[in-house]
Every structure is written in C-alpha cells, then in structure tokens.
Amino acid sequence: MPPVSAEQSAGSPEARRERLKQVFAEARNCTRCPELAATRKTVVFGAGNANADLMFVGEAPGASEDEQGVPFVGRAGKLLEKLLEEIGLSRTEVFIANTLKCRPPGNRDPLPVEIENCQDYLHRQVALIEPTVICTLGNFSTKLLRGDRTGISRLHGQPEVLVLGERAVRLYPIYHPAAALYTPRMLETLREDFARLPELLALGAPEQPPPSPPPPRQEISEPLAAAVEQDDPTADQLGLF
C-alpha cells in the first residue's frame, strides 16, 4: 500500500474544516495531470460533513460534477442519495469524494498515472476527516485504498479493517451506483450492501495501531513567510457542514 502523508490532528471541527480548505486550495490549482488540468472546468474536491463517521470514495467527476464542482450530483448521485435515505442518512451527514478530483475527458477511465498523481489529496482528506467507515464505490477507489488489484465483484459487501496512514478504518467496498443504472438487476445487490452500513457504523472505530514516535526536532534558521490571504470560494464548493 502506498505511504500516506500524515496530517497533524485537526483538533476542533472548525480547525478540521480549515485544514480541508487548505488542501482544497492546493488541489484547485493542481497541474500534475496536464490533460486533466487543461480540460477540466473545476476541481471537484469533495462535499459533506467534515466530521463524518462515514466517507464515500467514488471514481472521478462526470459532466454534471465538473460543471457544479460537487461530487455525485448526476444520476448516480441521485441514486446514492436515495440509498442513503433508505438507511436513515442524508448526504449532509457523510463526506463524499472521488479518487480523481478532475473529470477525465469523455468520462473515460482514470489512467494509472492520474491516480498516482491525485492520491495524495484523497489520503489527506481521509487523515483529516478521520472516518470510522470508508465505503469505496467501484473498482478504482477499492483497488487504490486496498493496495491490490482484487476487483469489486469479489470484494463487494465484505468489510475489513485497514490501516491508512496512522489510523485504522473499516473499509467497505460496494458497487458504484452507476453500475445499477447501467445494469438494473444490480440495484438489489447494491441495496443489500448499503443495508449493512448502519451495522458497521454501530461497531465504532476499530482498534488503533500504536502512535508513531514524533520526528526529531529541526532548527529553523529563517522565519517562515506568512501566507497571503486570498478571496477563496472554498467553503461554498466544499459544502462542509
């Protein structure tokens, strides 16, 4: 599994929100993938509750998401909201993100190099939000966070405990809602897998690994330059609650 850059404890909900805004400020100016940077309309960072126990990770933004800057607002998003409602949740209670923050042209699959370039943003989101359960939607997010190539058809509906960065989480792979739109017979499977989410959340956080020792203290010979404040629409785009 690829290493995860550890984030310092976000502290209060307000501090966590501010840290997410800082990561988004980096992401929205990202040019690591030249083709995506040239063709996107906006960076779709994430939306929902910055203190959520449940986090969903999908594949990549589509056309509607690229227009609005919010993940899962198209047909798959409407189905996701309906499935959440069926288990007594709303999207304001969870956090929703994607493996890629930019729309691939023509809604093609993400390329391996694009996933590699973008994964740091997702790992930092996970480290800051500290969800109890991460529900991966489809193959791309499942393979990335598990660190192997096992497909979603073999893994869906099977929770496991994984250590991501310095925290253990309950990872729960399920099919992407778009799969049920293209293949209606999969909707019942998706519903059955969704129905287990309250049970997983009720288990609480898994046992945590021992904390890593602090890094050696470094002497700073020059004062750090103060950050320049800019007018930032991050809060509106994030939709954090």
Secondary structure, DSSP 8 states (H G I E B T S, - for coil): -----------SHHHHHHHHHHHHHHHTT--SSHHHHHH-SS----EE-TT-SEEEEES---HHHHHHS-SS-SHHHHHHHHHHHHTT--GGGSEEEES-SS--GGG----HHHHHHHHHHHHHHHHHH--SEEEEESHHHHHHHHTS---HHHHTT--EEEEETTEEEEEEEE--HHHHHHSGGGHHHHHHHHTTHHHHHHT-S----------------S----------THHHHHTB-
